[in-house]
Amino acid sequence: MRYDSAHALEARPPSPRRSSRIRGALDRASIAAAAIELVEHLGIERLTMRALATELDCGTMTLYTHVRNRDDLLTAVVERLISEVDADRIAAESDGTWRGLLSGVLGSYRDLAMRHPRSFELLALAPYDLPPVAPHLEGVVATLERTGLSADEARTALGLADAFATGFLVVWARTATRQDTLGTARTETSLGDLRAPEMYDRGVEAVLLGFEATLGDVAPSLA
């Protein structure tokens, strides 16, 4: 698994606040996008229905026509983040192997953490049975099965990959956003390279090789 150096794992500062607020018809997706932007600038603790309504220059009750409450708003954010992973596109563009599919998904997952380090944790730590998460994971498992993996193998492959990527990226995101919030400089230590992008790449490769070692014959392509 290789990544272009342009996609290195580094803390990206939040983009400047919008010079103009979203106007016109709102929908669940645009509200979720605005919520993500607010979280990236202010943190998840500052995301309230009132704060988001102010950000969108609308009445709080207007938001309630699209999201039932703050919990539902967080679910909408998770839906939006899943859509950015775009597993269907990755499956369509992959080489048809389980390795290619997982490499693509894990790369997209990493890019998501880079774009939205403060919001990322909402998806990364969401329960598997959360409504938007379950169909997403089931879809990935189904695509893995179409590469020739059994149902158990597909679930195992996804579980191992998800456990590694979530653990690595959540710690990376928390470290990066903590430094931004506190205004602290990055401390150089002998262990500093453990969170380097090359280490993520090597970890993904190790997970894929480890899973491959448990298989007998791996079917080569998607049906």
N, C-alpha and C positions, 0 to 999 in steps of 0.2 A: 504494500500500500504506500503510495507516494503522494506528496502534496507539493504544489508550487510554493516557492518561498514567499510569494506575494500574499499567501494565506496564512502566514505565520501566526501562531497563537500569541497575541499581545493585547494588552489592555487598550481598547479603543475608547477615547473620551467621548462622552455623550455629544450628539450633534447639537448645534445651537437651537434654542427654542424657536418655534415657528414664528415668523413675523406676522402671520395672519392666522386666525383660527379657522377650523373646518366649518364651512357654511353649507347651506343647502340641506337636502334630505340626509338624515343619519340612518345607518343600519347597524346591525350587530357587529359586522366586520370592521366598519370604520370606527365604531366606539371602542372596540378591542384594540385597534391600532393606536388610537389616542391614549388609551390606558397604558399600553406598553411604553409609549413615549414619555408619559408622565412618570412611570415607575423608573425608567432609565435616568431621569433627571433628579427625581426627588426620593426615590426608594419606595418599596412596597408598602411601608407603614403609612405613607402619605397618600396612598390611593384610596380615596373615598368618593362616594357618589357626588357629593357637593364639590369636591376639588375637580373632579372630571367634568362636571357640568360647567364650572367656571372656565376650564381649559377649552371646552367646546363652544363656549358662549351660548349656552342654551339653559333652559330651566331643568332643575333636577327631575321633575316629573316627566320631562321628555325622555330622559334616559330609561325610566321605568317602563316605557312602552316597548323597549328592546331587551332589557335585562331586568330580572325580577328583584335582585338585591345585589349586595357586594359579592356574595358567594357565586352567584350566577355570572357576575362580571368577571370574576377570576376564571370561571369555566370558559367564558368567551375568549379570554386571553389565551388559555391553553389551546383552544380550537385554532386561534390565529397562529400560534407558534407551530402547531402541528402542520398547518397548511404551508408554512414556510419550509418545513423539512421536505415536503413534496416527494413523498416516497413513490407515488405513482410515476412521476417523471423519471426518477432514478431507475425504477424497474424497467421502464420503456427504453432507457438509454444504456442500460447495463449490458455487459457481454453475455448475459444469459446464465451465468454461473452464480451459485450461492455466495461465493467469495466476492465477485464483482458487485452483487447487490448489497451485501453487508458493508463493503468498503465504501460504496457510495452513500449509504445511509449514515454511516459513522462520520464521513467527511461533512455531510450536510448538518449533522448534529453539532459537530465542532464549529462550523461556520455560524450556526444559530447562537451558540454561546458567545461567540465573538461579537455578533451584532447586538445582542441583548443580554449582557452579563447579569443585570439585576433581575430581569424577568425570566431568564432561562430556568431558574430553580423551580418556578411554578410548574413547568412541564417535567423537568428532570425528576422531581420528587413527587409527582402526582401519582395517586394510587392507580394500579393497573385497571381497576374496575370503574374508574371515572368515565362517564359516558363518552367524551371525545377521545379518551386514550384507548379504551378497549377496541373499538373498531379499527383504529390506526394500527395497533399491534397485531390484531387478527389479520389485517390486510398484509402486513409484512410476512407473517408466518405463512399465509396462504401462498404468497409469491415464492417464498423459500421452498415450499413443498413442490411448486411447479418446476423448480430446478432439479428435482429428483430426490430431495431429502424426504425422509419419512416425517410424519407429524411430530413425533417425539424429537427427532433430530432438529427439525426446524425450530421448535420451541427452545431447545437447548442452545442452539446457535444464537438466537435472538437474546435469550436470557444472559448468556455469557458476555455477549457484545454490549448489551445495555448496562450490565453491572459495571464493566470496566469504564465505559465512556461516561456514565453518570458520575461515578466516583471521582474520576480524574477532573472532569469539567466543572463539577460543582465546587470542588476545592479551588480550582483555578479561578473561577468566577468570583468566589467569595474573597479570595486574596486580592484580586484586581480591584474589585469595587471597594473593599475596605481601605486600600491605599488611596483611592480617589476620594473617599469620604473623609478620611482623617488627614489627608494632605501629607501623608508620610512618604518618604523616599523608599524605593525598593532596597531591602537589605541584602547585601551580597554575602552568601554563605557557601560553604563547600557543597551544600545540598541544593543550591539554587537551580541547577540544571535538571532536577527531577521533575520540574513542571515546564520544561522547555517543549516546544512543538515537536522536536525530534523524538522526545520521549513518548509523546502521545502516539506518534506514527509507529514507533517500535512496539508500544503496548498493543495497538490494534493488530499489528502483524503477528505478535505472539499469541493473541487470542485466536486469531484465524488459524494459525498453524497448530495450536493446541487442539482446537476443535477438529481440524482435519485429521489429526493423528488418531482420533477416536472413531473415525469412519472406516468402513471397508472400501467400497467403491462409491465414488461420488458421480452422480449423473451430470453430464456436461452442460446441459442447456435447458432453457425455459421451453415449456410445451407451446 
